[in-house]
Amino acid sequence: MKAIRMHRTGGPSVLRLEEMPPPVPGRGELLIEVHAAGVNPVDVKIRQGKFTMFKLELPAVIGRDIAGVVRVAMGRKGGFKPGDAVFGMLDYDRGAYAEYTVASPREIAHRPPGVGELEAGSIGVAALTAWQGLFVHGRLKRGQRVLIHGAAGGVGHFAVQFARVRGATVVATASRRDLRWVKALGADQVIDFKNQRFEEETGDIDLVLDLVAGETQDRSWTVLKKRGGPIVSTLTEPSKAEARKHHARGVRMMVKVHQGQLDEIARLIAARKVRVTLGRVFPLAKARQAHEVLENGHLRGKIVLRVS
Ligand SMILES: NC(=O)c1ccc[n+]([C@@H]2O[C@H](COP(=O)([O-])OP(=O)(O)OC[C@H]3O[C@@H](n4cnc5c(N)ncnc54)[C@H](OP(=O)(O)O)[C@@H]3O)[C@@H](O)[C@H]2O)c1
C-alpha cells in the first residue's frame, strides 16, 4: 500500500510517500481501507517530536482522523462487517495517512449516508474535542453563555455549532476576516481578537472554551460569572491560584474516542444541523503540503487528505 511514513521527527519534509505492506488486523480488530484522513495540529506536534504524551515508534505512519470502508473484520466485530462505511479517531500507535489501517471497533462508528467521506474524515479529533470540551468537561446547559476562543479553527467551528444546537448563547473570538463566517455558523456575538478586548465585550459567561491558551486564557477569568463555570482548555492547565481567586474551575482536557458521541455528531451533520467546513483538500501524496498549510496558513475549518 501507499503510506506517508516518517523515519525521524522534524519539519514537513520528514513526511515521505512510501510503499509498505498493509497492516494485518489482530483478533477483534478491523482492516479499514482509508478514503479520507483529517489533518490536525496534533499530527504536526507528533511529526515535530513535541507531543510527549506517548512514545512514538519510528518509522511511523501518523494521522488520527479516518473515514473509509471495513475490508476485514476479525473475531468479535463490534457490529461492523466488511463493506461498512465507517469513520472515527485512531489511537496514537497507528496512523490514517495510508491506504489501509487497523482499527478497533471502539475507535469507529458507522458513517450515515448523509455524511460525505471527506466530511467524515474530518470529524474525529476536532469534533470530539469540541463536544467533550463543551458538554463533558464544561457541562454546558441550554440557556447558558459560552465564550469560544479560536472559533474559526477545526475545533472551534464545530464548537460554535454544537453549542448553538444545544441552545446555548455563543460568544466567539476569531480574526476579523473570519467574523462574518463564524456568525453564519451560529455565533450570537463575534469578537475580533486582534482589535477588541474580549473582556470588555462579553458580559457574564458560564463557560470559556479555550483553544488558544497564553494570555488569552489568563485574561479569561474575569469574564466568568461569579462562582461560575470553568475555563476548559485544550492546551494548557489553567492556573489553580486564579481558579481559587475567582471561585471557578480550570480544566485541561485531552480528547478521548467515544463511539456514542461520534454517532450523535454524525446524526447532526446528516440532518444538516451542523456542517463540516473543509478549508483545503489534498491528495495523500501531498501530506507534506497539508502540514505546511496547517502550520503557516490561516484556514477556516478543516484540512483533509483524500486517500483513495
Ligand atoms: N487536548 C486535546 O485533546 C486537543 C484536541 C484538539 C485540539 N487541541 C489543540 O487545540 C488547539 C486548536 O485546535 P484546532 O484544530 O481548532 O486548531 P486550528 O484549526 O489551527 O485553529 C486555531 C484557530 O485559532 C485562531 N486563533 C489564533 N490565535 C487566536 C486568539 N488569540 N484568539 C482567538 N482565536 C485565535 C486561529 O486564527 P488564525 O488562523 O486567524 O490565526 C485559528 O482559526 C490546537 O493547538 C490543538 O493542538 C488539543
The ligand as an SDF file (V2000), in Angstrom:
LIG
                    3D

 48 52  0  0  0  0  0  0  0  0999 V2000
   -6.0600   18.4830   24.2020 N   0  0  0  0  0  0  0  0  0  0  0  0
   -6.6570   17.9170   23.1560 C   0  0  0  0  0  0  0  0  0  0  0  0
   -7.1610   16.7860   23.2580 O   0  0  0  0  0  0  0  0  0  0  0  0
   -6.7610   18.6880   21.8650 C   0  0  0  0  0  0  0  0  0  0  0  0
   -7.6250   18.2250   20.8660 C   0  0  0  0  0  0  0  0  0  0  0  0
   -7.7520   19.0020   19.7020 C   0  0  0  0  0  0  0  0  0  0  0  0
   -7.0030   20.1800   19.5540 C   0  0  0  0  0  0  0  0  0  0  0  0
   -6.1480   20.5500   20.5220 N   0  0  0  0  0  0  0  0  0  0  0  0
   -5.3950   21.8070   20.3800 C   0  0  0  0  0  0  0  0  0  0  0  0
   -6.3480   22.8800   20.3680 O   0  0  0  0  0  0  0  0  0  0  0  0
   -5.8900   23.9170   19.5050 C   0  0  0  0  0  0  0  0  0  0  0  0
   -6.9880   24.2550   18.4860 C   0  0  0  0  0  0  0  0  0  0  0  0
   -7.1370   23.1650   17.5830 O   0  0  0  0  0  0  0  0  0  0  0  0
   -7.7330   23.4070   16.1320 P   0  0  0  0  0  0  0  0  0  0  0  0
   -7.7040   22.1090   15.4190 O   0  0  0  0  0  0  0  0  0  0  0  0
   -9.0240   24.1370   16.2240 O   0  0  0  0  0  0  0  0  0  0  0  0
   -6.6160   24.3950   15.5250 O   0  0  0  0  0  0  0  0  0  0  0  0
   -6.6990   25.3360   14.2270 P   0  0  0  0  0  0  0  0  0  0  0  0
   -7.6110   24.7060   13.2210 O   0  0  0  0  0  0  0  0  0  0  0  0
   -5.3140   25.6520   13.8630 O   0  0  0  0  0  0  0  0  0  0  0  0
   -7.4610   26.6600   14.7360 O   0  0  0  0  0  0  0  0  0  0  0  0
   -6.9170   27.5890   15.6050 C   0  0  0  0  0  0  0  0  0  0  0  0
   -7.7340   28.8860   15.4390 C   0  0  0  0  0  0  0  0  0  0  0  0
   -7.4190   29.7890   16.4910 O   0  0  0  0  0  0  0  0  0  0  0  0
   -7.3490   31.1040   15.9420 C   0  0  0  0  0  0  0  0  0  0  0  0
   -6.5920   31.9560   16.8500 N   0  0  0  0  0  0  0  0  0  0  0  0
   -5.2490   32.0840   16.9880 C   0  0  0  0  0  0  0  0  0  0  0  0
   -4.9640   32.9790   17.9720 N   0  0  0  0  0  0  0  0  0  0  0  0
   -6.1570   33.4020   18.4790 C   0  0  0  0  0  0  0  0  0  0  0  0
   -6.5310   34.2890   19.5120 C   0  0  0  0  0  0  0  0  0  0  0  0
   -5.6210   34.9410   20.2670 N   0  0  0  0  0  0  0  0  0  0  0  0
   -7.8600   34.4790   19.7730 N   0  0  0  0  0  0  0  0  0  0  0  0
   -8.8070   33.8330   19.0490 C   0  0  0  0  0  0  0  0  0  0  0  0
   -8.5150   32.9740   18.0300 N   0  0  0  0  0  0  0  0  0  0  0  0
   -7.1960   32.7630   17.7630 C   0  0  0  0  0  0  0  0  0  0  0  0
   -6.7150   30.8870   14.5920 C   0  0  0  0  0  0  0  0  0  0  0  0
   -6.9820   32.0100   13.7740 O   0  0  0  0  0  0  0  0  0  0  0  0
   -5.9150   32.4950   12.6540 P   0  0  0  0  0  0  0  0  0  0  0  0
   -5.8380   31.3770   11.6550 O   0  0  0  0  0  0  0  0  0  0  0  0
   -6.5260   33.7310   12.1280 O   0  0  0  0  0  0  0  0  0  0  0  0
   -4.6220   32.7190   13.3930 O   0  0  0  0  0  0  0  0  0  0  0  0
   -7.4400   29.6090   14.1370 C   0  0  0  0  0  0  0  0  0  0  0  0
   -8.6690   29.9410   13.4980 O   0  0  0  0  0  0  0  0  0  0  0  0
   -4.6060   23.3950   18.8530 C   0  0  0  0  0  0  0  0  0  0  0  0
   -3.4980   23.9800   19.4880 O   0  0  0  0  0  0  0  0  0  0  0  0
   -4.6430   21.9070   19.0770 C   0  0  0  0  0  0  0  0  0  0  0  0
   -3.3460   21.3350   19.1710 O   0  0  0  0  0  0  0  0  0  0  0  0
   -5.9900   19.8330   21.6830 C   0  0  0  0  0  0  0  0  0  0  0  0
  1  2  1  0
  2  3  2  0
  2  4  1  0
  4  5  1  0
  4 48  2  0
  5  6  2  0
  6  7  1  0
  7  8  2  0
  8  9  1  0
  8 48  1  0
  9 10  1  0
  9 46  1  0
 10 11  1  0
 11 12  1  0
 11 44  1  0
 12 13  1  0
 13 14  1  0
 14 15  2  0
 14 16  1  0
 14 17  1  0
 17 18  1  0
 18 19  2  0
 18 20  1  0
 18 21  1  0
 21 22  1  0
 22 23  1  0
 23 24  1  0
 23 42  1  0
 24 25  1  0
 25 26  1  0
 25 36  1  0
 26 27  1  0
 26 35  1  0
 27 28  2  0
 28 29  1  0
 29 30  1  0
 29 35  2  0
 30 31  1  0
 30 32  2  0
 32 33  1  0
 33 34  2  0
 34 35  1  0
 36 37  1  0
 36 42  1  0
 37 38  1  0
 38 39  2  0
 38 40  1  0
 38 41  1  0
 42 43  1  0
 44 45  1  0
 44 46  1  0
 46 47  1  0
M  CHG  2   8   1  16  -1
M  END
$$$$
